[in-house]
Amino acid sequence: MPAYFHPEREAADWARLAAADLVVVNPASGPGTGDPAYRAAIPGLPGVVAGYVDTDYARRPIAAVRADAAAHRRLHGVGAVFLDRVTSGPEDLEYYAVLAAELPRPLILNPGVRPDPGYLALADVVVTFEGDWAAHRALTGPDPVGTTWHLVHGVPVGEQEATLRRAAALGASLGYATDRRMPNPWDGLPAGWAG
């Protein structure tokens, strides 16, 4: 699950993350400068913890992306990497192939849509859907073969389980459904979330 909230300010939500298999931490739209609250809280998470790194749709220099991933490891003890704002077409595969060869694993790519199949060969997990509940309900056809993840926001309370079942039926290996809405639906846990 995306956990774009602070381990001390939202301590109750953070404590409930212990039930999550995969958590993406995002201290400051990237690693930030080293908030000690993250360094203290992350070891308490039993699943995979990935650090958020923006690629700006293949426009950020590879060295800057690499530096953010290294900063997550150095500052917070996070090894896995979640690359966000990833392109989906074949024209940028080389950029992401270079990163995939250099960054630690597990590596998660987030184009937020079903990408060219080459992206699935580069990463351990690919986010093939990120959007609101209405758009997810309109999604048809199966996900590409590979480990895929659907991130669905704006889901009415009581519809989360049905949304996760729908994601699985569409071929998603992982799913996360929240009632929270834009501009940042990942800044807290969904109402009634128990893990």
C-alpha positions in Angstrom: 0.0 0.0 0.0 1.2 3.6 -0.6 1.8 5.1 2.9 2.4 8.7 2.1 1.9 9.7 5.8 4.1 10.3 8.7 5.0 7.6 11.2 4.6 10.0 14.2 1.9 12.4 13.1 -0.3 9.5 11.9 1.0 7.0 14.4 -2.3 5.0 14.6 -2.4 4.5 10.8 1.3 3.6 10.8 0.9 1.0 13.5 -1.8 -0.7 11.3 0.7 -1.0 8.4 2.1 -4.1 10.2 -0.6 -6.1 8.4 0.6 -5.0 4.9 2.7 -7.2 2.7 4.1 -4.2 0.6 4.4 -0.6 1.8 5.7 2.4 -0.2 7.0 5.2 2.0 7.3 8.7 0.7 8.7 11.1 3.2 8.9 14.2 0.9 8.0 13.3 -2.7 11.2 11.2 -2.4 13.6 10.4 0.4 13.7 13.9 1.9 16.6 14.8 4.1 16.5 12.1 6.8 13.5 12.3 9.1 14.5 10.0 12.0 10.9 9.0 12.6 11.1 6.9 9.4 14.4 5.3 10.4 12.8 4.3 13.7 9.4 3.1 12.3 10.4 1.2 9.2 12.1 -1.8 10.9 8.7 -2.6 12.5 7.1 -3.3 9.2 7.3 -7.0 8.4 6.6 -6.9 4.6 8.5 -5.4 1.8 9.2 -1.6 2.2 9.9 0.4 -0.9 11.1 4.0 -1.2 9.2 6.4 -3.5 11.3 7.8 -6.3 9.9 10.1 -9.1 11.2 9.5 -12.6 9.2 12.4 -14.2 8.2 10.2 -17.1 11.8 9.4 -18.1 12.8 13.1 -17.9 14.8 13.0 -14.7 18.5 12.2 -15.1 19.3 8.6 -14.2 21.9 9.8 -11.8 19.2 11.7 -9.8 16.9 8.7 -9.7 19.8 6.5 -8.6 20.7 9.1 -5.9 17.2 9.1 -4.5 17.2 5.3 -4.2 20.5 5.4 -2.5 19.3 8.1 -0.1 16.3 6.0 0.9 18.7 3.2 1.8 21.1 5.5 3.7 18.5 7.6 5.5 15.7 5.1 6.2 17.2 1.7 5.7 14.9 1.0 2.7 16.2 -1.1 0.0 13.3 -1.7 -2.4 12.4 1.0 -4.9 9.1 2.3 -6.1 9.6 4.3 -9.3 6.7 6.6 -9.9 5.5 8.6 -12.9 6.8 5.9 -15.3 6.1 6.1 -19.0 4.2 3.2 -20.6 5.3 3.2 -24.3 8.3 1.3 -25.8 10.2 4.5 -26.6 11.4 4.9 -23.0 12.2 1.2 -22.3 15.9 1.8 -22.5 15.8 4.5 -19.8 14.0 2.1 -17.4 16.2 -0.9 -18.5 19.3 1.1 -17.3 17.6 1.8 -13.9 16.4 -1.8 -13.6 19.9 -3.1 -14.1 21.3 -0.7 -11.4 18.7 -0.3 -8.7 18.1 -2.8 -5.8 15.3 -5.2 -5.8 12.4 -5.6 -5.5 11.8 -2.9 -8.1 8.2 -1.6 -8.6 7.3 0.5 -11.7 4.2 2.7 -11.7 3.0 3.7 -15.1 -0.5 3.6 -13.7 -1.8 2.0 -16.9 -1.1 -1.2 -18.8 2.3 -0.6 -20.4 4.3 -2.1 -23.2 5.0 -5.7 -22.2 8.7 -4.8 -21.9 8.1 -3.0 -18.6 6.9 -6.2 -17.0 10.2 -7.9 -17.9 12.2 -5.1 -16.1 10.4 -5.0 -12.7 9.2 -7.3 -9.9 5.9 -5.5 -9.8 4.2 -3.1 -12.3 1.3 -0.9 -11.4 -1.1 -1.4 -14.3 -3.9 0.7 -12.9 -3.9 3.8 -10.7 -7.1 5.8 -10.7 -10.5 6.3 -9.3 -13.3 3.7 -8.7 -15.3 4.7 -11.7 -12.4 4.3 -14.1 -11.5 0.9 -12.5 -15.1 -0.3 -13.0 -14.8 0.6 -16.7 -11.5 -1.3 -17.1 -11.9 -4.3 -19.3 -9.7 -7.1 -20.5 -7.0 -8.9 -18.5 -3.8 -7.4 -17.2 -0.6 -8.4 -19.0 1.2 -11.5 -17.7 3.4 -10.7 -14.7 3.0 -9.4 -11.2 0.7 -6.4 -11.4 -0.9 -4.1 -8.9 -4.1 -2.0 -9.0 -4.3 1.2 -6.9 -7.9 2.4 -6.7 -9.0 5.5 -4.9 -12.4 7.1 -4.3 -14.0 3.6 -3.6 -17.2 4.0 -1.6 -17.1 2.6 1.9 -18.3 -1.0 1.8 -17.1 -1.5 -1.8 -13.4 -2.1 -1.1 -13.6 -5.9 -1.0 -15.6 -6.1 -4.2 -13.0 -3.8 -5.8 -10.2 -6.0 -4.8 -12.0 -9.1 -6.1 -12.5 -7.2 -9.4 -8.8 -6.3 -9.6 -8.0 -10.0 -9.1 -10.5 -11.1 -11.7 -8.8 -8.7 -14.1 -5.4 -10.4 -13.4 -3.9 -8.1 -10.8 -1.6 -9.9 -8.4 -1.9 -7.1 -5.8 -4.6 -4.6 -5.1 -5.3 -1.7 -2.8 -8.6 0.1 -2.6 -9.3 3.2 -0.5 -12.2 5.6 0.0 -9.7 8.5 0.2 -9.7 10.9 -2.7 -7.5 13.2 -4.7 -5.4 15.2 -4.4 -3.6 12.6 -2.2 -5.6 9.5 -1.6 -2.5 7.8 -0.1 -2.1 10.2 2.9 -3.9 7.8 5.3 -5.5 4.5 5.5 -9.0 3.8 4.2 -12.0 4.0 6.6 -12.3 0.7 8.4 -9.1 -0.8 7.1 -8.0 -3.8 9.1 -5.1 -5.0 7.0 
